Amino acid sequence: MPITEMELQNLRHLIMEHETVSCKMSCYAQDASTPEFKQYFEKAARCADDTRQQLMTFLK
């Protein structure tokens, strides 16, 4: 079943939000002062990117 225009807009918005979060978390990881913080931010970046990729599958 095809998605509606509103669903498509919402999906695009969610994808862009997760991309933004992934980028920010990666930047925070680079600036982290301790290995624990670096690991935390790297994991958060991967999680956001994984979710973004999963959301992208709805566009196919």
C-alpha positions in Angstrom: 0.0 0.0 0.0 1.5 3.4 -1.0 2.1 6.0 1.7 0.3 9.3 1.8 1.9 12.6 1.1 1.8 13.5 4.8 3.4 10.2 5.8 6.1 10.9 3.2 6.8 14.3 4.6 6.9 13.0 8.1 9.3 10.2 7.1 11.6 12.7 5.4 11.6 14.8 8.5 12.4 11.8 10.7 15.2 10.8 8.4 16.8 14.2 8.4 16.5 14.5 12.2 18.3 11.2 12.6 21.0 12.3 10.2 21.5 15.5 12.2 21.7 13.6 15.4 24.2 11.1 13.9 26.4 14.0 12.7 26.2 15.8 16.0 27.0 12.7 18.1 30.0 12.0 15.8 31.3 15.6 16.4 30.8 15.2 20.2 32.7 11.9 20.1 35.7 13.6 18.4 35.7 16.3 21.1 35.1 13.9 24.1 37.5 14.3 27.0 37.3 10.7 28.2 37.2 7.3 26.5 33.8 6.6 28.1 32.2 9.8 26.7 33.8 9.1 23.3 32.4 5.5 23.3 28.9 6.8 24.4 28.7 9.4 21.6 30.0 7.0 19.0 27.3 4.4 20.0 24.7 7.1 19.8 25.8 8.2 16.4 25.7 4.6 15.1 22.3 4.1 16.6 20.9 7.2 15.0 22.4 6.2 11.6 21.0 2.7 11.9 17.6 4.1 12.5 18.0 6.5 9.6 18.8 3.6 7.4 15.8 1.6 8.6 13.6 4.6 7.9 15.0 4.9 4.4 13.7 1.4 3.5 10.1 2.8 3.7 11.0 5.0 0.7 11.6 2.1 -1.6 
